Amino acid sequence: MTGHDLLSAISLLIVLALCLSVLIFHAFTGVPPLSSNATETADVVALLKQADLPEQSIVYELGSGWGSLVIALARAFPNAHIRGIEISPLPYWISRFRTRNLPNVLLHRGSFYNFDLSDAHAVTCYLMIKPMPKLAGLLDRMLKPGTPVVSLSFWFRDREVAASRKSSGLLGATALYYWPARKADR
Ligand SMILES: C[S@@+](CC[C@H](N)C(=O)[O-])C[C@H]1O[C@@H](n2cnc3c(N)ncnc32)[C@H](O)[C@@H]1O
């Protein structure tokens, strides 16, 4: 085997390991690394504009994936600090590359359940049905009352929606909550 063959084999192994890691983290979290499209990110931005965030807001994007929503938020709110948290290594590193020229973006790798979100002025997420109840518990413990939370496609079923927008995407509408958004009869 030549040096060139060895290098090719190692590169192939690294690519395979990264692809495998996407499957493993998908299985672990139950959330696939789908990217939000332009219409969906525009809906999230419109709902956050409606929430009238203060200048220099801190916005957490929970499960920031390949970075599409982080990028849209950073461009729409240039004075805000956009903090993405992503558990899966390949999407995380690709989003790091995609956001390298956006000074108002900070990306962290890890599970958002292990982060302190108490300085959030707003939170966004695009996950799946399964993690929503556990995430609601985390937000109950972390967020100041009245903090805007925007969830793309998957809603917090037991919370009061303040506003919503019907995306053209396959998965349904995007909802704005003012946390903890408890329903009156609860
Ligand atoms: C549907 S993708 C959305 C990506 C991005 N928010 C967007 O709109 O383009 C959801 C992402 O959440 C990540 N995720 C799921 N559970 C997580 C957790 N507990 N901590 C951090 N990231 C998580 C997944 O790895 C996946 O990349």
The ligand as a Gaussian input file, in Angstrom:
#p B3LYP/6-31G(d) Opt

LIG

0 1
 C      -34.564000      19.337000      12.949000
 S      -32.875000      19.800000      13.289000
 C      -33.045000      21.566000      13.236000
 C      -31.780000      22.299000      12.900000
 C      -31.857000      23.821000      12.956000
 N      -32.494000      24.283000      14.164000
 C      -32.569000      24.379000      11.759000
 O      -33.659000      24.930000      11.954000
 O      -32.028000      24.299000      10.637000
 C      -32.789000      19.466000      15.059000
 C      -31.382000      19.402000      15.620000
 O      -31.470000      19.310000      17.051000
 C      -30.373000      18.544000      17.515000
 N      -30.680000      18.100000      18.888000
 C      -31.649000      17.238000      19.288000
 N      -31.633000      17.084000      20.618000
 C      -30.626000      17.878000      21.083000
 C      -30.115000      18.153000      22.380000
 N      -30.637000      17.581000      23.476000
 N      -29.107000      19.031000      22.500000
 C      -28.565000      19.624000      21.384000
 N      -28.997000      19.385000      20.130000
 C      -30.020000      18.534000      19.970000
 C      -30.280000      17.423000      16.486000
 O      -28.999000      16.829000      16.510000
 C      -30.592000      18.181000      15.189000
 O      -29.423000      18.587000      14.539000

